[in-house]
Amino acid sequence: MNGLGVRMKLWQTQKTGNNHRIQTTSPMDHHQMDMSIDSEDWSPMYNVFEEDSNSSCSSLGMSVQSTRTNESEDNELEEDKVCTVCGDKANGYHFHVLTCEGCKGFFRRSISKGLEFTCPFTRTCAVTKSKRRRCQACRLQKCLDVGMRKDMIMTEEALEMRRELRKKKKQERLRRAQQVKEARSLTEEQKQIIAILTDAHNKHFDSSFSQFVDYRPQFIIKQLSFENAPGSTAPPCQPSRTTYQLQSEYTDTFPVGYQINDNVLILPHFADLSTYMIQQVIQFAKAIPAFRSLPIEDQISLLKGSTMEVCQIQFNTVFNLETKQWECGKLKLSIEHGAISGFQKLYLEPLQKFHITLRKLNIHEAEYVLMEALCLLSPDRPDISGRDAIDEIHENIALTLKCYIDSHHPLPEDSCIPNSCRC
């Protein structure tokens, strides 16, 4: 306490600027020094000590504690993977015991070559990471004591055979990986198929519907129904029901009870729109050399069976996923318009679901044209005579589509789907 009092008095004197002089004495004479320090002189020192203890000291203590915790966790992890012979870092189980690479090689060489060692001391040498090379006899004896088995050591011939087997397996894996890579890449023939189909699609499918001009318009007028009592002279209340009526011609004269609030829709007749789409499919088919090479009877049968399917695939290219509408140039069609035109929602809702699902796949143009060709050249259509030739064309297109998907939409490496099912 005397030494602490001297240091505290010296600090207080320097801070307040007093000229008090303290004479230093020997440790034996500390009791003779003036220890008359007021409580006010101690208060600044207490404040400084409290600030230190609450801020820097506490944070330092926390950091030291966290460091010790991390070190203890690391030590626990390392203890789980130490060599049972010398205490070095182990890399796996060798000869039935968890050991390091050095002790594994030492034990295998010693036993396979039949080496015998002699301890120059009393066979009680310490076998540690730094001292394991000093006495080979004690090291080998400790290997046997911890449970390393002699019968698990392979001969040189067996080791050579295992090395050759591993080498062959590695070469086989590399060969299969190369085959998969080559299978996923498109051949020149497949690229030519995609080029022909894409050119036919772009030439004979009017995605903007700019040439769809000569069609019969149908005018759809909103009809509002009111619930006024019969014979009442009161003004009509809010409409309770909304219906639509089709009119072939648009006139300014409408039956009593109809109210026009700029709600007149002008839609094309479904028959005209279907005819326009079917004509494009026919032109698309004629632009494919493989289709033209078939007999005329088979061409007609294929078109009869696949026209509507190809139309839906082409129609999906103009479907807007956000607005749920088919944007045919200036025409914006939806399933509501189909219901107004007379189609039942029982059939319209699955159609819209199909287009939404297909559009969410983010299909490329090449995939669209390949699917159109698959629908067109399908060998299971009725009244087909050259079924084998069509089946061969269909298989080539299917393989082209699979290779394109594998190269542009690869599955994750950890996927459980077999390669044969990735199509």
Buried (B, 14 or more C-beta within 10 A) or exposed (E): EEEEBBEBBEBBBEEEEEEEEEEEEEEEEBEEBEEEEEEEBEEBBEEEEEEEEEEEEEEEEEEEEEEEEEEEEEEEEEEEEBBBBBBBEBBEEBBEBBBBBBBBEBBBEBBBEEEEEEBEEEEEBEBEBEEBEBBBBBBBBBBBEBEBEEEEBEEEEEEEEEEEEEEEEEEEEEEEEEEEEEBBEBEEEBBEBBEBBBEBBEEBBBBEBEEBEEBEBBBBBBBBEEEEEEEEEEEEEEEEEEEBEEEEEEEEEEEEEEEEEEEEBEBBBBEBBBEBBBBBBBEBBBBBEBBEEBEEEBBEBBBEBBBEBBBBBBBBBBBEEEEBBBBBBEBEBBBBBBBBBEBEEEEBEEBBEEBEEBBEEEBBEBBBBBBBBBBBBBBEBEEBEBEEBBBBBBEBBBBBBBBBBBEEEEEEEEEEEEBEEBE
